[in-house]
Amino acid sequence: MGVPSELIANADTLTGPDRDTYNSHTNMGANIIWLNSSENCKFFVKVCADMCMHHHERFDGTGYPHGLRGSDNTVYSRLCGLAIRFDRLFVNRRDVNEVQFDFVINEMKFDRGAFSPESIDLLAKCKSEILSYYKLLQSNNLITV
């Protein structure tokens, strides 16, 4: 959102002003969500804006944009970040199967500061449902692994 595609393609190696520009997507997304001022959607807008703003925070407080630690970040944003990381790692595997699923879960556990151990355990318990979902996406050519 609002970040040049060449920065997105190189996100893992960015430094300095390019890193700052890339990191600004969280604020841009939240600001767009806040444009909805309908009273009927107040809670939904608050949750979605928070997810946009804080999905790159880490459980150990070393994420961005605000360095929120543990429960200082909402459960919605923590789960959004977990889902984004899982999807990014899992879709990049060769196949949608239990071995790849377990590999990704272990890789996420190895990055100890990123997520609460409880949230990774909850994700792991949903293995069969998640695998079914990804297989459905794959069979409908909505993802290519």
C-alpha positions as CSV (number, residue, x, y, z in Angstrom):
1,M,0.0,0.0,0.0
2,G,1.7,3.2,-1.2
3,V,5.1,1.6,-1.4
4,P,7.0,1.4,-4.7
5,S,7.1,-2.2,-6.1
6,E,10.9,-2.2,-6.3
7,L,11.0,-1.7,-2.5
8,I,8.5,-4.5,-1.9
9,A,10.6,-6.8,-4.1
10,N,13.6,-6.1,-1.9
11,A,12.0,-5.7,1.5
12,D,14.3,-8.0,3.3
13,T,17.4,-6.1,2.4
14,L,16.3,-2.5,2.7
15,T,18.1,0.1,4.9
16,G,17.9,3.8,5.6
17,P,15.3,5.9,3.8
18,D,14.1,3.0,1.7
19,R,13.4,1.0,4.9
20,D,11.5,3.9,6.3
21,T,9.4,4.3,3.1
22,Y,8.6,0.6,3.2
23,N,7.7,0.6,6.9
24,S,5.3,3.5,6.3
25,H,2.8,1.2,4.7
26,T,1.4,0.3,8.1
27,N,0.5,4.0,8.8
28,M,-0.9,4.5,5.3
29,G,-3.2,1.4,5.5
30,A,-4.5,2.5,9.0
31,N,-5.2,6.0,7.7
32,I,-7.2,4.7,4.8
33,I,-9.3,2.5,7.1
34,W,-9.9,5.5,9.5
35,L,-11.6,7.3,6.6
36,N,-14.7,5.3,7.3
37,S,-16.5,7.4,10.0
38,S,-19.8,5.5,10.1
39,E,-21.1,4.9,13.6
40,N,-22.3,1.4,12.5
41,C,-18.8,0.3,11.7
42,K,-16.9,2.0,14.6
43,F,-15.6,-1.2,16.3
44,F,-14.8,-2.9,12.9
45,V,-12.9,0.2,11.7
46,K,-10.9,0.4,15.0
47,V,-9.9,-3.3,14.8
48,C,-9.0,-3.1,11.1
49,A,-7.0,0.1,11.5
50,D,-5.1,-1.4,14.4
51,M,-4.3,-4.5,12.4
52,C,-3.1,-2.4,9.5
53,M,-0.9,-0.3,11.9
54,H,0.6,-3.1,14.0
55,H,0.8,-6.3,12.0
56,H,4.6,-6.0,11.9
57,E,5.0,-5.7,15.7
58,R,6.8,-8.6,17.4
59,F,6.0,-10.3,20.6
60,D,9.4,-9.3,22.0
61,G,8.9,-5.6,21.2
62,T,11.4,-5.3,18.4
63,G,8.9,-4.9,15.6
64,Y,7.5,-1.7,14.0
65,P,6.1,0.9,13.9
66,H,5.8,1.3,17.7
67,G,7.8,-1.5,19.2
68,L,4.8,-2.9,21.0
69,R,5.6,-5.9,23.3
70,G,3.4,-8.9,24.2
71,S,-0.1,-7.9,25.1
72,D,0.6,-4.2,24.5
73,N,-0.4,-5.2,20.9
74,T,-3.9,-6.3,20.4
75,V,-4.7,-10.0,19.9
76,Y,-6.2,-9.1,16.5
77,S,-2.9,-7.6,15.3
78,R,-0.8,-10.4,16.7
79,L,-2.9,-13.0,15.0
80,C,-2.9,-11.0,11.7
81,G,0.9,-10.9,11.9
82,L,1.0,-14.6,12.6
83,A,-1.2,-15.4,9.6
84,I,0.8,-13.2,7.3
85,R,4.1,-14.8,8.3
86,F,2.6,-18.3,8.1
87,D,1.1,-17.7,4.6
88,R,4.3,-16.1,3.3
89,L,6.4,-19.1,4.5
90,F,4.0,-21.8,3.6
91,V,3.1,-20.7,0.0
92,N,6.8,-20.6,-0.8
93,R,7.2,-24.3,-0.1
94,R,7.2,-26.9,-2.9
95,D,3.9,-28.6,-1.9
96,V,0.9,-28.2,0.4
97,N,1.4,-31.1,2.8
98,E,1.8,-32.0,6.4
99,V,5.6,-32.1,6.2
100,Q,5.8,-28.6,4.8
101,F,3.3,-27.4,7.4
102,D,5.3,-28.8,10.3
103,F,8.5,-27.3,8.8
104,V,6.9,-23.9,8.7
105,I,5.6,-24.2,12.2
106,N,9.0,-25.2,13.5
107,E,10.6,-22.3,11.6
108,M,8.2,-19.9,13.2
109,K,8.9,-21.4,16.7
110,F,12.6,-20.9,16.0
111,D,12.0,-17.1,15.6
112,R,11.4,-17.0,19.3
113,G,10.7,-13.3,19.7
114,A,8.2,-12.9,16.8
115,F,5.1,-14.6,18.3
116,S,3.8,-15.9,21.6
117,P,4.4,-19.6,21.9
118,E,0.6,-20.1,22.6
119,S,-0.4,-18.5,19.3
120,I,1.9,-20.8,17.3
121,D,0.5,-23.8,19.2
122,L,-3.0,-22.7,18.3
123,L,-2.0,-22.4,14.7
124,A,-0.5,-25.8,14.8
125,K,-3.7,-27.3,16.2
126,C,-5.5,-26.2,13.1
127,K,-3.3,-28.2,10.7
128,S,-5.9,-30.2,9.0
129,E,-8.2,-27.3,8.4
130,I,-5.4,-25.1,7.1
131,L,-4.1,-27.8,4.8
132,S,-7.6,-28.3,3.4
133,Y,-7.9,-24.6,2.8
134,Y,-4.5,-24.3,1.0
135,K,-5.3,-27.5,-1.1
136,L,-8.6,-25.9,-2.2
137,L,-6.8,-22.7,-3.2
138,Q,-4.2,-24.7,-5.1
139,S,-6.8,-26.9,-6.9
140,N,-8.6,-23.7,-8.0
141,N,-5.3,-22.2,-9.2
142,L,-5.6,-19.4,-6.7
143,I,-2.1,-20.1,-5.4
144,T,0.9,-21.7,-7.1
145,V,3.3,-23.6,-4.9
